[in-house]
C-alpha cells in the first residue's frame, strides 16, 4: 500500500468582469426582494395583484414557517 495521495485536478475560480458581476448582483437583489414581498408583505388589502387572495393563500404556510404574521 502506498501513502501517495491521489492526484487532484486544480479548480479555477470563475472570474466575472465588474459589469457582469453587478448585473448578477442586481438581479439577485431584485429576485430576493420580490420573494420577500410575496412571502412577507403581500396581505391582499395592499396587494399588487388586486383584490384577490391567490398569492396570499399560496404563500400562507410559508409565511408562518418564516415567522411572518398574517391575521
C-alpha positions as CSV (number, residue, x, y, z in Angstrom):
1,X,0.0,0.0,0.0
2,X,1.3,3.4,-0.9
3,X,1.0,6.6,1.1
4,X,0.9,8.7,-2.0
5,X,-2.3,10.9,-2.2
6,X,-4.5,10.6,-5.2
7,X,-3.9,13.3,-7.8
8,X,-6.3,16.2,-7.7
9,X,-7.4,18.4,-10.5
10,X,-6.8,22.1,-9.8
11,X,-10.0,24.0,-9.9
12,X,-10.0,27.5,-11.2
13,X,-12.4,30.2,-9.9
14,X,-14.9,31.8,-12.1
15,X,-13.9,35.4,-12.7
16,X,-16.6,37.8,-13.8
17,X,-16.0,41.3,-15.2
18,X,-17.3,44.0,-12.9
19,X,-20.3,45.0,-15.1
20,X,-21.4,41.4,-15.4
21,X,-21.0,40.8,-11.6
22,X,-23.0,44.0,-11.0
23,X,-25.7,42.6,-13.3
24,X,-25.8,39.3,-11.4
25,X,-25.9,41.2,-8.0
26,X,-28.7,43.5,-9.2
27,X,-30.7,40.5,-10.5
28,X,-30.2,38.6,-7.3
29,X,-31.3,41.5,-5.1
30,X,-34.4,42.1,-7.3
31,X,-35.4,38.5,-7.1
32,X,-34.8,38.4,-3.3
33,X,-36.9,41.5,-2.8
34,X,-39.7,40.0,-4.9
35,X,-39.7,36.8,-2.9
36,X,-39.6,38.7,0.4
37,X,-42.6,40.8,-0.8
38,X,-44.7,37.9,-1.9
39,X,-43.9,35.8,1.3
40,X,-43.8,38.5,3.9
41,X,-45.6,41.6,2.8
42,X,-48.4,40.8,0.4
43,X,-51.6,40.9,2.6
44,X,-54.3,41.1,0.0
45,X,-55.5,44.6,1.0
46,X,-52.3,46.2,-0.2
47,X,-51.6,43.5,-2.8
48,X,-50.1,44.3,-6.2
49,X,-52.3,41.5,-7.6
50,X,-55.6,43.3,-6.9
51,X,-58.4,42.2,-4.5
52,X,-57.8,38.5,-4.9
53,X,-56.0,36.4,-2.3
54,X,-54.4,33.8,-4.6
55,X,-50.8,34.8,-3.8
56,X,-51.6,35.2,-0.1
57,X,-53.2,31.7,0.1
58,X,-50.5,30.1,-2.0
59,X,-47.7,31.5,0.4
60,X,-49.7,31.1,3.6
61,X,-47.8,28.2,5.1
62,X,-44.5,29.7,4.1
63,X,-45.4,32.9,5.9
64,X,-45.9,31.1,9.1
65,X,-42.8,29.0,8.6
66,X,-40.7,32.1,8.2
67,X,-42.4,33.8,11.2
68,X,-44.5,36.4,9.4
69,X,-47.9,37.1,10.9
70,X,-50.8,37.3,8.5
71,X,-54.0,37.5,10.5
